């Protein structure tokens, strides 16, 4: 096992629902990932505009398989896969990856939500899932770093309500009282730092009102035993072919090969929670 989390880190994750690993990716690895997100034609061709409720816009690209590109190698690397297994306590598979690109002055906000508030509707029965956010740029309060509610993963899955066509948000009434009782953590990161957070940890981010962009790569994992029972959402179990950490640099600036090995998404998954509530 080559988990990058110490016993103290794992205890902090269990307690807080989040933990930051500084320098998870070194400068060379981070530069390769940054350049791939900027230059890969498949990434560019699959960018999606996601509007917030305030007129801002965040560009995202989503893919559901960890292929042979340099960013696929990052998701398959021992240090990531074994850290994921340590967090979940079981064998994992790659659930989803995402580029989140907040441009200077225009990058949009994300309101309070849980990832499991979406992923539950993909057919994942248990919250045995998490995200790892890798900073490609310096992320600060000024350019819209992630904000997380410490310990909120212990509250369970909350009801979510529609905000925009591209976003749902956690029930505002509950959020008012949650924020009165819980601390907010601002995940300010240097390039190469990684933030691991539980799928029920409430999080949001402000618009980017600075002159500095904020690009991050998110890699998400699910327990194999928690495989999504739905197949139409394309996030079901595919064995994770783990590679040595050195495979990232060996790949160099390797892009997706155009065969859709990564299964890029053409649109984000936003469950129609209004319709679902009426059906219940």
Secondary structure as UniProt FT lines:
FT   HELIX           7..16
FT   STRAND          18..21
FT   TURN            22..23
FT   HELIX           27..39
FT   HELIX           41..45
FT   STRAND          48..51
FT   TURN            53..54
FT   STRAND          57..63
FT   HELIX           70..76
FT   HELIX           78..88
FT   STRAND          92..102
FT   TURN            104..106
FT   STRAND          110..113
FT   HELIX           116..119
FT   HELIX           120..122
FT   STRAND          129..135
FT   TURN            141..144
FT   STRAND          146..149
FT   TURN            150..151
FT   HELIX           152..155
FT   STRAND          160..164
FT   TURN            165..166
FT   STRAND          167..170
FT   HELIX           172..181
FT   STRAND          184..187
FT   TURN            191..192
FT   STRAND          194..198
FT   TURN            199..200
FT   STRAND          203..205
FT   STRAND          214..223
FT   HELIX           224..226
FT   TURN            232..233
FT   TURN            245..246
FT   HELIX           247..251
FT   TURN            261..262
FT   HELIX           273..279
//
